[in-house]
Amino acid sequence: MNTNKYDIVVVGAGPAGSMAAMSAAAAGAKVCLLERKPVAGAPVRCGEGIGHKGLTLTLEPRPEWIKAEITRARMVSPSGIEVGIGNPGKAWILDREKMDADLVQDAVKHGADYFPSTPVITAEKLPNGLYRCMAKNEKHPEFIASCLILADGVESRLARNFGWNTALRPHDIETCAFARVRSADIKPDCCVFHTGSAAAPGGYVWIFPRSKGMANVGLGIIGSRCTPGLPKKLLLEFIARRFPDSEVTDVHCGGVPVGRWIRPLVKKGVMLVGDAARQVGAINGAGIAYSLYAGKTAGAIAAKSIRADGSANHRMLREYHKQWAKRFGKQQDRSFALKEFILSAGDRFLDDIAKSLSKEDPEKLNYLRVFTRTFASRPKLLWKAFWLFR
């Protein structure tokens, strides 16, 4: 059997996995990156939106990754009340296929070995303390390492082999449908969000422009309110109403975790990053920035943990959990608590917010002001928010 021996094996070549492989390889570790699909990041299963702060925390943005710069946003309540936000903060719509491909190549340039079309069937800890991944690849069926970094997405099947409970409650996953839409009605710099149980039960519909006349359009439905085929049905109905003469391509579906982040993030020599670790904002389903940061941090710590004899210092690996908890853990916990509240509040609550905000000057509105106005006018909610953010 052709066995590949490494210091670190990274499973999954999305943003989290590629950043982990690149970071670890750059620090001098012998690393391989395994990807089940022939091309990493395809098809794209996200809206491709990211804020300036979230991206630049980890990477310098490259011009070829930016499809559109967002300068405005618009929210539409369940009853159709529109709220314009003229100051949403600097944000971009990315070309995820290009970015994901470049991140893989960056990992390779730093010395990581890359194996596409290599789905990992199982992973286990060996009696000698090393870890083995068995893959569906005739030339390279076995990979052995001192440390595993699992970035295998929302499915996170492999983590179960090491004792993590990766099952998601229906209340903690958004079932999503995505499409690429071409229409003359699409503005190149404005993101639009439609809320309400009719549009997307327990979620929202988004329109993220990639260029003039082209946008990513998608929706997410909370799993507890979803039935088979409903996300795709509602998405196509929305597109037909909103963009009646449009061209619709690349329709596909996927899941986004909106639960709590997994604790612990490290068990012995195994680390979880990205969607596999549930490192996703529960309010908006945003996870790109989290994944980039988690991957870079986990990879650097994993490389540092490798001893001279090739073994991994498991105690040192726990530093990744500590850094994540300190940097983003509380932020994610707040996001989850707010998601739980909004789900229980219903459409009337969203309409009341929209009525109040629709009287505001859009140029003076930003996301923070939307949040504070929402809670300030409701003393009981303000008290809840205080305890969430104390």
N, C-alpha and C positions, 0 to 999 in steps of 0.2 A: 504494500500500500504506500502511495506517495504521501508522506507526512510533511507538513510545513510547520516548523517550529519558530515561534516568535515570543517576544516579551509580552506583547499586547495584541489581542485580536479584537477588532471593532466590527460589530455586526450591524449593518445598515448604513447606507451612504447618503442619507438625507443631510440637512444642515448640521444636525447634532453629531452624527457619526463622522462626517467628513472633517468637521472642526476638531473632533477628538483625535482622529488619525493624524491630521496635520500637526496639531499641537504636540502630540506625543512624539512623532517622528522628528519634529524640529528640535525637540529636547534631547534627541540622541537615542531613543528607544527603537528597537526593531519591531515594526508594526505592519499589520495587514488590515485591509479594509474589505469586507465582504458585502456584496450587494446582490439581492435575489433577482432583480430585474436587469435586462440588458443595458438599459440606460437609467442612471440615477435621476430621480425627480420627475419622471414621466409615467403616467399623466400627472399634471399638477393638481393636487387636491387641496387647494387653498385659494383665498382671494388675492394673494400676493401683496398685501398691504403691510407696510411697516413704518414706524415713526423714525425720525432722524436720530433721536436719542437711543432708541433700542438697537439700531443697526450700528451706529458709530461706537457704542460701548465695546464692541468686539472687533469690528472690521471698518476699514476705510471703504466707503461705497465707490464702486467703479461705474463710470458713465454708461458702459455697455449693459449694466444690470438694471438701469433705471428706465422704465417704460413711460412713466408719467409722474409729475410732481403735483401733489394735492394742495390746493390753496383754500378750498371751501368744502363744506359738508352740509348735508341736508337730511333732516330726520322727518319721517312721516308717521304720524300716530295711527292707531287702529281705525279711527273714524276719518282719517285723511287730513288732519291738521298738520301743516308743514312748519318746520322750524329750521331757519337757516343759521348756520354757524360760519361766520366769516373769518374766524381766527382759530382754526383747528390745530395749529402747530405744524411745523414742517414734517411732511410725510411723503412717502413715495409708493408707487406701485412697481413691484419688481418683475423682472423676467426670471422666474424661478428656474426654468429649464437651463438658461444660460448660467445663472449664479450657481446652481447645484453642480453643473458640469465643471465649472471653473474651480469650485471648492474641492472636488475630487482630484482634479489635476494639480491643485496646490498641494494636496496631501502627497501625491506621487512625487512632485518636484522636491518635497522635503524628505523623501526616502521611503514612504509607505508603499507596500505592494498592494495593488488593487485587483480584485477578482469580481468582475461583473458576472451576471447569470450564475450566481453561486448561492442558492437558497440554503440556509442552515436548517437541517432537519431536526437535530437535537444537540444539546450541549450538556456536559456533565463535568463534575470534579473527579479527578483520578486519585487513586490511593497515594500517589507521590506528591499530592498537593497542587499539581498542574490542572489546567482546564482543557477539555477537548471539545471541539465543535465538529460534528459530522455534517458534510454538505453534499448536495446533489450536484456534483461536478466530477465527471469521469477522470479527469487528469489530476484534480486536487480535491479528494474526498474528505481529507482530515486536516484539521488545524489545531495545534497545541500551543498553549501560552501560559504564562504565569498570571495574567490578568485578562479579564473579559470586560469590554464595554459594550453594553447592549443598547442599541439605538434602532430597534426593530419595529418602531412605530406603535400606533394605538393598539394593534393586536398584541404586541409584547408577549408572544407565546413562550419564548425561551426563558423569561424571568421565572415562570412557574416551576421550571426544573430546579431552581435554587431556593424555593420556599416562599416567593412573593405571591400574594394574591392579586392578580392583575385583572380580575373580573370587575367590570363596571356596572353599577346599578343603571337601569334604564334612565333614571333621573340625572345621571352623570355622564351622559354621552349625547352629542348632537349628531343625528343622522342627516347627512348633507347631500345636496345635489349641486353640481356646478355646470356652467356652460360658458362658452365664448360667444359673445353677441356682437354683431356688426349692425349699426343703425346710425342714421344721420342725426337722431335725437340725443346721442350720447355726447356730453360735454367732456372735454379733455382734462379738467382740473377739479372736478367735484365728485366726492363720494356721496352716495345716497343710501339711506337705511330705512326700510319699511318694517314696522313692528305690528304686532297683533296676532290673535289666534287664527284669524282667517288667512293671513298671509303666510305665517310660519308659526304654528303652535309651540310656545315655549322658546322661540328663537327669533330670528329676524331674516329679512331678505337684504342682500347687499348688491350694490352696483359700483364696481371699482373700475374706473376708466384706465385703459392701457394706452390709448391714443385717441385722437379725434375720430369719433365714429366707431370705436372698438372698446369693449369692456368685458371684464369678468363679472358674470351675474350668477349669484348662488343663494342658497338658503339653508338654514339649519333648523331642524325640528327636534325638540327634546325627546329622547328615546321613549319616555313613558307616555308620550302623546302621539307616537308615530305608529303607522300601520304599513305593511309592505307596499312599496311603490309610491307612497304618499309624497316623499320629497321631490321626486322627479315630476310627478303629476302637478304639484303646486308650482314648481319652478317653471314648467312649460306654459302653464296657464298664466302665470305672472308675466312672462316674457311676451306672450301673445297679446295681453292687455296693454302692457307698458310700451312695447316696441312692435306694433302690429306688422310692419313691413320689414322686419329684421331678418338677417341670416344667422342661424343658430348652428354652432358646431361644437365638437369636443364635449358632448354631454356625458358626464360620468358621476359616480356617487362615491361617498366615503364617510368615515366617521371622525369626529373630533372630540377628544375627552374634555369634559368640563367639570371634573370632580376635584378632589383634593390631590395634591402631589403625594407621591408614594413615599412612605417612610418605613425603614431607612432607605436611602439611595444607594447604600453600599452594604453588601454582605460578603465577608471574607474578601475574595479577590474579584468580585463581580460588581460592576457599577451600572446604574441605569441613567440614561440621558434622553432628553427630548420628550416626544409623545409617549414613549415607553415608560417614562417616569411621571407622566401626567403633568409635565411642566408647560401648562397652557392656561391662559387667562380664562376663567370661568364665565365672565360677563360677555366677552367678545370672541372667544375662541382663538385669540391671537397667540401664536407660539413660536414664530420664527426667531424673534430676538432672544427669547428664553433658550431656545435650542442652541443658538450660536454660542451664547455665554456658557451654558452648561457643558457643551462639547469641548470648548476651549479649556475650561477649568478642569474638567475631568481628565482630559488628555495630558495636560501638564502635570497634574498630581500623580497620575498613573506612571508616567515616565520617571518622575522623581522617586517613586516607590521601588523601582527595580534595583535590587542589590547587585553587588559585583558577581555573585554566583548565579544570577539570573532569576532568583526568586523575587516575589513581591512582598513588600512590607504592608500587610493588611491594615495595621494600625494607622499608617500614614494615609492610606486610601480614604479613611473616614473624614479626612480634612475636606474632601469634596462636599460631603453632606453638610458639614458645618458652614462652609462658605456659601452654599446655596441657601440654607436656612436663614443665614444672616442677611444676605443680599436681597433675595426675592421670596423667601418662604412666607413671611408675614403678609407681603403684598398679595401673594396667591391665596392665602387664607381669607383675606378680606374680600377678594374677588369672588371666592366661593360663597361666602356668607351673603354678599349682595345678590348674587345669582339666586340663591334660595329665597330671599325676600321678594325679588322681582317676580319670580315664578308664582308666588302665592298672592301677589297684589292684583294681577289681572289687567285686562284692557282698559278699564275705567281709570285706573291709576295712571297709565301711560297717556291717556287722553287728557287728564287733568294737568299733567306736567306740560304737555304740548300747548294747552290753552294758555298756561301761565307764561311760557317761554316765547310764544308767538308774538307777544307784545314787546319783546326786547329788540333792541337794535342788533341785527345779525353781525355787524362789524365788531360789536363789543362782546359777542358770545364766543366762549371757548368751552372745551369739554369740562374743565374745572368749574366754570361758572354754571354750566348746566347742572352739574352734580350738587353744588351748594344751594342753588335756587330750589332744586327738587326737595331737599331735606329741610331747608330753612323755613319753608312755609308750612311745615308739618312738625310740630314740636315732638310728637312721639317718635317719628322717624329720625329726627335730629338726635334724639337721645340714643337711639339704636346705633346711628352712624358714629356718635361719639365713642361708644364702647368698642365698635369695630376698629376705629382708627387711633385709639388711645396709645 
